[in-house]
Amino acid sequence: MGKIDGTWKIVTLNLSQRFHQPLMAEAERWIWFAGAGGFVLGVLAAGLFVFLRRR
């Protein structure tokens, strides 16, 4: 915290100690699921596009 222009403001914020390893592991797991799901949806959308263009 620091006083800037007469008001107290947050100057720096370090969250690395607040997040415990299980929370970060769970977040990383969901990121992998989201990435895999996005990839599958992208492949399906591209396949549908190619199928409709060839008809």
Secondary structure as a PSIPRED ss2 file (coil, helix, strand):
# PSIPRED VFORMAT (PSIPRED V4.0)

   1 M C   1.000  0.000  0.000
   2 G E   0.000  0.000  1.000
   3 K E   0.000  0.000  1.000
   4 I E   0.000  0.000  1.000
   5 D C   1.000  0.000  0.000
   6 G C   1.000  0.000  0.000
   7 T E   0.000  0.000  1.000
   8 W E   0.000  0.000  1.000
   9 K E   0.000  0.000  1.000
  10 I C   1.000  0.000  0.000
  11 V C   1.000  0.000  0.000
  12 T C   1.000  0.000  0.000
  13 L C   1.000  0.000  0.000
  14 N C   1.000  0.000  0.000
  15 L C   1.000  0.000  0.000
  16 S C   1.000  0.000  0.000
  17 Q C   1.000  0.000  0.000
  18 R C   1.000  0.000  0.000
  19 F C   1.000  0.000  0.000
  20 H C   1.000  0.000  0.000
  21 Q H   0.000  1.000  0.000
  22 P H   0.000  1.000  0.000
  23 L H   0.000  1.000  0.000
  24 M H   0.000  1.000  0.000
  25 A H   0.000  1.000  0.000
  26 E H   0.000  1.000  0.000
  27 A H   0.000  1.000  0.000
  28 E H   0.000  1.000  0.000
  29 R H   0.000  1.000  0.000
  30 W H   0.000  1.000  0.000
  31 I H   0.000  1.000  0.000
  32 W H   0.000  1.000  0.000
  33 F H   0.000  1.000  0.000
  34 A H   0.000  1.000  0.000
  35 G H   0.000  1.000  0.000
  36 A H   0.000  1.000  0.000
  37 G H   0.000  1.000  0.000
  38 G H   0.000  1.000  0.000
  39 F H   0.000  1.000  0.000
  40 V H   0.000  1.000  0.000
  41 L H   0.000  1.000  0.000
  42 G H   0.000  1.000  0.000
  43 V H   0.000  1.000  0.000
  44 L H   0.000  1.000  0.000
  45 A H   0.000  1.000  0.000
  46 A H   0.000  1.000  0.000
  47 G H   0.000  1.000  0.000
  48 L H   0.000  1.000  0.000
  49 F H   0.000  1.000  0.000
  50 V H   0.000  1.000  0.000
  51 F H   0.000  1.000  0.000
  52 L H   0.000  1.000  0.000
  53 R H   0.000  1.000  0.000
  54 R H   0.000  1.000  0.000
  55 R C   1.000  0.000  0.000
